[in-house]
Amino acid sequence: MTTIETRKFERSHVEITGPADADEFLEDTYGVALRPSRRLPPRWEGPVLTHTRTTAGSLAIDELYTAGHMDVRSDPLNKVVGIWTAGGQVATACDGTHTEVGAGNIGILAQPHLPYRARFDEARLTAVLLDPAVVAGVAAGLPSSHAPLPIRFTSLQPVDTSAAQAWKSTVSYVRDILLADRSVATPLVVGHACRLLAAVTLATFPNTATSEPTPHDRTDHQPVLLRRAMEFIDANATNDIALADIAEAVHVTPRAVQYMFRRHLETTPLQYLRRLRLHYAHQELLAANRGSDTVTDIAARWGFAHTGRFALLYRQTYGQSPHTTLRG
């Protein structure tokens, strides 16, 4: 089964005025030797570094400000790091690839498994840190433990402006909605957020991962495999499962699973999983205690982090709002 650590949920915030303390904090936080050097404006007063982190399992989203000019010669971070600069500039170079990310723009900081050099000029940015195994697993459609590593980004810049906007919108959605409330950030939601960010990162930045189907992926399968897949989904509806996990359970490729669901059920495996979770949420709403249970908590428990979207899907399926069912 795909390994995505989803239990740990933490927030931290620091402001550091001493350059040496700031450098030590960065090396401790990112777990590598950064070898930073700094130049601050004359008679500088105020924080040298401001750092806010939200950690949800293997996913981390950092909001970072570093004053003045800082050069970094870093060991490999062993993370896929996407950056979104709100102010100042970040320039980075790694194994023949390089980029300069100005205010409002995005980029990949470095190849995950290689050392890099970077320059931060009055940089205020958002950094999204992803587990390379999760990204590779999403790229290959395989469980993370079976996925080829490493993925190499052939460019640290987005493929175009529309892809960059999609990446920024996804980061905002995950940061400001999915991870804004600890009660909403259930294991199902965190697992979804990790794979969502991995998928949009792969779509936004050119990379060596391939996803072309093979002839075996198009091979038809008997309904017995479909029944086994449905049974696996039903047995794991409360767990954080993905397409790769379903495929592994019935010993076929992910595309073969997609094919048999489309052929026999005219849906996708993940749409089927969503409908199943909606059914169980409906059953829980019918049996809920109106005095202590809420629609938001029940929806989050079944992997629906956005209550408004859950309510829309629920109404389309059951002809009334979830609040009406809860009060019934």
Legacy VTK file of the C-alpha trace (Angstrom):
# vtk DataFile Version 3.0
C-alpha trace
ASCII
DATASET POLYDATA
POINTS 328 float
0.000 0.000 0.000
1.184 3.523 -0.767
3.074 4.906 2.212
2.062 8.477 3.008
2.558 9.509 6.617
-0.665 11.330 7.500
-0.860 11.439 11.300
1.479 14.244 12.328
-0.092 17.714 12.144
1.939 20.607 13.502
2.271 24.371 13.140
5.299 26.447 14.109
6.308 30.092 13.844
9.603 31.801 14.651
11.157 35.255 14.217
14.943 35.402 14.594
17.037 38.569 14.815
20.540 37.079 14.992
22.124 35.959 11.677
24.013 33.039 13.249
20.862 31.859 15.031
18.909 32.144 11.783
21.467 30.051 9.891
21.464 27.378 12.598
17.660 27.276 12.573
17.518 26.807 8.793
20.021 23.954 8.859
18.151 22.237 11.688
14.759 22.727 10.025
15.777 21.419 6.605
18.148 18.786 7.942
21.091 19.592 5.664
24.247 21.695 5.591
23.231 24.890 3.772
26.499 26.808 4.300
24.701 30.181 4.083
26.405 33.572 3.839
24.518 36.822 4.432
24.730 40.535 3.726
22.308 42.751 5.612
21.521 46.431 4.949
23.521 48.890 7.127
22.164 49.353 10.670
19.599 46.620 10.071
17.027 46.214 12.842
14.294 43.640 12.973
14.021 39.952 12.135
16.669 38.420 9.899
14.412 35.417 9.370
10.679 34.792 9.732
9.567 31.190 9.278
6.110 29.619 9.558
5.583 25.914 8.874
2.507 23.719 8.578
3.371 20.022 8.662
0.796 17.379 7.738
2.398 13.962 7.565
5.073 13.973 4.853
3.835 17.312 3.462
5.188 20.654 4.679
4.236 24.163 3.561
6.582 26.948 4.695
6.082 30.710 4.665
9.548 32.259 4.793
11.105 35.725 4.800
14.857 36.259 4.804
16.245 39.782 5.063
18.971 41.221 2.872
21.030 38.982 0.614
21.721 35.327 1.393
23.754 32.825 -0.636
23.309 29.101 -0.037
25.459 26.136 -1.085
23.291 23.256 0.010
23.485 19.501 0.232
20.552 17.626 -1.375
17.275 18.340 0.399
15.797 14.966 -0.627
12.496 16.769 -1.144
10.643 18.074 -4.155
10.466 21.782 -3.290
8.240 24.165 -5.211
8.622 27.866 -4.410
6.224 30.773 -4.905
7.837 34.163 -4.368
5.634 36.943 -2.994
8.446 39.505 -2.782
12.109 39.858 -3.630
13.837 37.245 -5.786
15.219 33.720 -5.589
17.822 32.486 -8.098
18.800 28.824 -8.047
21.076 26.492 -10.015
21.409 22.709 -9.896
23.241 20.295 -12.212
22.876 22.422 -15.330
19.350 23.673 -14.623
18.676 27.131 -13.230
15.899 29.649 -12.735
15.198 33.089 -11.310
11.889 33.464 -9.509
10.657 37.005 -8.994
7.619 38.305 -7.143
4.443 36.449 -8.086
6.272 33.672 -9.925
7.012 30.020 -9.143
9.796 27.506 -9.683
11.379 24.278 -8.499
14.182 24.988 -6.038
16.479 22.101 -7.115
16.660 18.496 -8.203
15.504 16.537 -5.127
18.602 14.342 -4.777
21.357 16.734 -5.871
23.235 19.626 -4.252
22.364 23.122 -5.423
23.227 26.799 -5.102
20.688 29.534 -4.434
20.590 33.283 -3.852
17.802 34.925 -1.840
17.357 38.703 -2.179
14.849 40.103 0.351
12.883 36.973 -0.429
9.390 36.415 0.881
8.071 33.104 -0.347
5.938 30.010 0.069
7.767 26.680 -0.186
5.949 23.365 -0.704
7.999 20.326 0.370
6.917 16.927 -0.974
8.282 13.424 -0.440
9.980 12.387 -3.731
8.662 8.839 -3.297
5.083 10.129 -3.243
5.714 12.264 -6.338
7.295 9.302 -8.148
4.420 7.067 -7.097
1.875 9.505 -8.518
3.918 9.816 -11.720
4.199 6.075 -12.242
0.786 5.135 -10.915
2.527 2.698 -8.570
2.847 2.392 -4.792
5.620 4.675 -3.562
7.785 1.731 -2.469
7.784 0.406 -6.066
8.194 3.693 -7.933
11.407 4.550 -9.811
13.575 7.197 -8.184
14.629 9.848 -8.669
12.445 11.994 -10.909
14.486 14.652 -12.659
13.019 18.012 -13.594
14.256 19.004 -17.046
13.418 22.621 -16.240
12.952 24.422 -12.932
10.424 26.747 -14.557
6.713 26.038 -15.239
5.655 24.929 -18.709
3.425 27.986 -19.174
1.489 30.668 -17.309
-1.752 28.686 -17.118
0.060 25.735 -15.519
1.720 28.131 -13.062
-1.659 29.578 -12.118
-3.094 26.098 -11.598
-0.183 25.252 -9.281
-0.671 28.434 -7.256
-4.414 27.861 -6.996
-3.847 24.306 -5.790
-1.306 25.392 -3.183
-3.708 28.072 -1.939
-6.531 25.518 -1.730
-4.450 23.030 0.252
-2.881 25.660 2.533
-5.909 27.871 3.149
-8.716 25.281 3.168
-7.544 21.695 3.593
-4.864 22.457 6.190
-6.446 25.515 7.794
-8.369 23.488 10.381
-6.892 20.555 12.257
-10.314 18.881 12.477
-10.660 18.938 8.678
-7.118 17.657 8.037
-8.013 14.004 8.583
-5.698 11.236 7.283
-7.886 10.858 4.193
-7.704 14.586 3.459
-3.943 14.800 4.052
-3.298 11.835 1.759
-5.452 13.465 -0.905
-3.608 16.764 -0.471
-0.186 15.106 -0.876
-1.176 13.360 -4.092
-2.977 16.442 -5.414
0.109 18.617 -4.945
2.339 15.915 -6.414
0.117 15.602 -9.489
-0.116 19.345 -10.131
3.659 19.739 -9.621
4.320 17.039 -12.239
1.887 18.734 -14.621
3.426 22.175 -14.054
7.179 21.511 -14.275
8.771 19.472 -17.107
10.169 16.174 -15.835
11.389 12.758 -16.909
8.374 10.807 -15.619
6.347 9.100 -18.331
2.729 8.052 -18.221
2.072 6.513 -21.616
-0.165 3.434 -21.426
1.216 0.064 -22.464
-0.687 -2.573 -24.503
-1.110 -4.618 -21.299
-2.926 -1.700 -19.679
-5.658 -1.976 -22.325
-6.243 -5.700 -21.803
-9.801 -6.512 -20.771
-10.388 -8.266 -17.463
-13.151 -10.519 -16.237
-15.719 -9.123 -13.760
-14.189 -11.270 -10.990
-11.286 -8.800 -10.814
-13.755 -5.954 -10.748
-15.575 -7.558 -7.818
-12.276 -7.996 -5.979
-11.416 -4.343 -6.587
-14.842 -3.250 -5.333
-14.480 -5.454 -2.251
-11.052 -3.969 -1.537
-12.425 -0.428 -1.863
-15.352 -1.241 0.420
-13.062 -2.797 3.040
-10.760 0.244 2.954
-13.248 3.082 2.569
-12.053 4.609 5.855
-8.377 4.350 4.881
-6.213 6.618 2.745
-6.084 4.550 -0.455
-5.233 5.529 -4.004
-5.504 3.966 -7.450
-2.128 2.273 -7.011
-3.332 0.511 -3.866
-6.418 -0.857 -5.627
-4.283 -2.102 -8.512
-1.812 -3.751 -6.150
-4.643 -5.522 -4.299
-5.931 -7.222 -7.467
-2.469 -7.660 -9.084
-3.024 -5.605 -12.240
-1.776 -2.239 -13.476
-3.496 1.003 -12.433
-4.671 1.597 -15.999
-6.165 -1.867 -16.148
-8.211 -1.029 -13.044
-9.367 2.212 -14.644
-10.285 0.367 -17.826
-12.453 -2.288 -16.151
-14.300 0.282 -14.029
-15.048 2.373 -17.116
-16.056 -0.674 -19.186
-18.306 -2.365 -16.633
-19.467 0.472 -14.366
-19.026 3.585 -16.578
-17.094 5.311 -13.805
-13.548 5.504 -12.431
-12.252 3.699 -9.329
-11.839 6.932 -7.405
-15.314 8.157 -8.389
-16.662 4.840 -7.136
-14.722 5.316 -3.883
-16.118 8.830 -3.491
-19.689 7.607 -4.018
-19.125 4.849 -1.483
-17.803 7.309 1.103
-20.756 9.590 0.373
-23.084 6.645 1.041
-21.441 5.956 4.386
-21.536 9.651 5.285
-25.261 9.584 4.469
-25.762 6.573 6.742
-23.856 8.321 9.533
-25.927 11.494 9.138
-29.121 9.441 9.438
-27.898 7.886 12.693
-26.177 10.999 14.084
-26.826 12.721 17.391
-28.161 16.149 16.491
-26.860 17.611 19.731
-23.204 16.648 19.308
-22.532 15.637 15.679
-21.981 18.150 12.877
-22.064 17.945 9.103
-18.489 19.277 8.929
-17.116 16.572 11.237
-18.942 13.744 9.486
-17.917 15.008 6.040
-14.259 15.312 7.094
-14.327 11.828 8.611
-15.208 10.457 5.170
-12.619 12.506 3.300
-14.718 15.538 2.268
-12.710 18.535 3.481
-14.758 21.236 1.737
-18.191 21.300 3.369
-19.739 23.338 0.551
-18.685 20.859 -2.130
-19.812 17.983 0.071
-23.229 19.618 0.479
-23.556 20.107 -3.289
-22.659 16.490 -4.051
-24.928 15.282 -1.250
-27.902 17.290 -2.547
-27.321 16.038 -6.106
-27.344 12.452 -4.819
-29.994 12.487 -2.074
-32.190 15.425 -3.056
-31.715 17.383 0.164
-28.966 19.081 2.131
-26.901 17.115 4.659
-28.097 19.518 7.360
-31.695 18.509 6.594
-30.763 14.841 6.966
-28.967 15.557 10.252
-31.990 17.414 11.642
-34.463 14.779 10.424
LINES 1 329
328 0 1 2 3 4 5 6 7 8 9 10 11 12 13 14 15 16 17 18 19 20 21 22 23 24 25 26 27 28 29 30 31 32 33 34 35 36 37 38 39 40 41 42 43 44 45 46 47 48 49 50 51 52 53 54 55 56 57 58 59 60 61 62 63 64 65 66 67 68 69 70 71 72 73 74 75 76 77 78 79 80 81 82 83 84 85 86 87 88 89 90 91 92 93 94 95 96 97 98 99 100 101 102 103 104 105 106 107 108 109 110 111 112 113 114 115 116 117 118 119 120 121 122 123 124 125 126 127 128 129 130 131 132 133 134 135 136 137 138 139 140 141 142 143 144 145 146 147 148 149 150 151 152 153 154 155 156 157 158 159 160 161 162 163 164 165 166 167 168 169 170 171 172 173 174 175 176 177 178 179 180 181 182 183 184 185 186 187 188 189 190 191 192 193 194 195 196 197 198 199 200 201 202 203 204 205 206 207 208 209 210 211 212 213 214 215 216 217 218 219 220 221 222 223 224 225 226 227 228 229 230 231 232 233 234 235 236 237 238 239 240 241 242 243 244 245 246 247 248 249 250 251 252 253 254 255 256 257 258 259 260 261 262 263 264 265 266 267 268 269 270 271 272 273 274 275 276 277 278 279 280 281 282 283 284 285 286 287 288 289 290 291 292 293 294 295 296 297 298 299 300 301 302 303 304 305 306 307 308 309 310 311 312 313 314 315 316 317 318 319 320 321 322 323 324 325 326 327
